[in-house]
């Protein structure tokens, strides 16, 4: 995670502007470069980026893969304290 891009606005009241983007890259399809480009774009705008990886498990059903991805995403999202952020993009 890149913490150096956080922006802080100081005025009459100190306001912390924290932003985060969660990216779900998916499989190894042609959309992958677009998702990474989008995440990089958000990072350039000052967002902290977090990737939820898609585990590749051979010889399993689509349902098992989907459930594994969902559980992986839940674990990562629950480990983040999203209430600290002013803006969350998924």
C-alpha angles and dihedrals in degrees: 000000000000111000096169093079096063112122124219122198117198120197136129086318120031107246122189113208106201120173131182134186123201116205125196103196096189123195131340094280131131092268093071097089090051093052092048090046090051091050090050090050091054090047089054088053090057101267122140106232127217124184122209103207123218109228113222109222117181122224098011131123125259089247092056091048091049093049091048091051092048092050091047090050092048091051093051095043093047090052090059120078096224092176087074091065127084093201129029120185123189 
